[in-house]
Amino acid sequence: MNKRKNLLNQQLSLLQSSSILKFDAEVSLIPGMTKLTLGEPDFNTPEHIKLAGMNAIEENHTHYAPTAGELPLRQAAAIFLKEKYDLDYKPDSEILVTAGATEAIYVALFGLLNPGEKVLIPTPIYPGYIPVTILSRCTPIFIDTSSNHFVLSPEMIQEAILEHGESIKAIVLNYPNNPTGVTYTRDEVVNLANELKKHDLFVLSDEIYSELTYSGSHVSIAKYLPEQTLLINGVSKSHAMTGWRIGLLCGPAEIIQEINKVHQFLITSTATMSQKAALAAFTDGINDAQLMKNEYLKRRDYVYERIQKIGFTCPKPNGAFYLFAKIPEGYIQDSMSFCVDLAQKNKVALIPGDSFGPGGEGYVRISYAASMKTLITAMEKLTNYIENNKKTDIV
Ligand SMILES: Cc1ncc(COP(=O)(O)O)c(C=O)c1O
């Protein structure tokens, strides 16, 4: 058996299965667990979108769709991106409809990378960019932003480029950020764009949480750096549509047309009925995120206040639905051991910060995409743990 395993793509041995999903699966086995682990809206898909999906099946939209996506959907996505973020993408040549943001990440990086190249990845960050980088025989170069309140600065980019030089092919941005909830103001985006403009590299900007920006408006780096940017967005988080698997990859036509080959040979096209549902999301549902956002905001404020009271410190998130909180001194500092101990003793599950790369150790990610009732229970359990497990109490 081992001999056969050795015949596989060797890069596979360098990949680790998602530690977030693994941790979630393990804690889910413990009865009575209150979970603030997963990164998906607890809301259901809005009714009018579900209806569009059901009608699509009724009307037999059950055949292959065009590889790049149904044109009306791409047109609606272009209008959405224009109205919301003042972006100009041509529906027929500059937008691909992908199977969630996940496939957009995969096809973009696979399409860009040649063996031996490097990808700059500011951390802590959603780990989904790493496997395709490794499978492409490339190296992720992490930029730890924890010393700067998890904000990537132009200086950090300069430093990384100085150190790694021309082998850098791309930089990944993700804002609003999973796991920190940090996002960027217009000035910060412009400063990053001005720095990135000086370098011959692509920017893969994952803005899947753009509609969940709390104060101020989301500013896309694609506005200031259209030639270099591959923009990722979609309906998973904005419209509570994680299961429908619809994302967007947008960029200059000549790049998107080439990347479309990867997408075509990988999945042919995304599910036709999901595309009809996404069309409803980008047209009649263009502002659907607002109601959910109002709820998330209340929850953010509640959890932020509660965790501060018991000694966690954390940047106040301005987007997405996560808090990234530093474990108070006097408690287990290793984030995995802390989360395991907390789950076993008080039955509340948080994600260990080290799942999100350098800078994440010593932190926990708290997802507030959960009902207020669940959040109240979780905060009571967490408070109880903190009251009873100071290190001096541990024998
Ligand atoms: C930053 C980020 N990008 C991409 C994804 C994946 O999104 P999708 O479900 O649309 O594939 C997630 C999911 O949690 C995410 O947090």
The ligand as a Gaussian input file, in Angstrom:
#p B3LYP/6-31G(d) Opt

LIG

0 1
 C      -11.771000      34.464000       2.948000
 C      -12.556000      33.340000       2.378000
 N      -12.448000      33.086000       1.072000
 C      -13.140000      32.077000       0.514000
 C      -13.979000      31.283000       1.253000
 C      -14.739000      30.184000       0.571000
 O      -15.949000      30.709000       0.063000
 P      -16.959000      29.837000      -0.809000
 O      -17.872000      29.146000       0.145000
 O      -17.687000      30.853000      -1.664000
 O      -16.169000      28.895000      -1.615000
 C      -14.116000      31.512000       2.624000
 C      -14.982000      30.644000       3.447000
 O      -15.003000      30.668000       4.646000
 C      -13.400000      32.584000       3.199000
 O      -13.489000      32.848000       4.500000

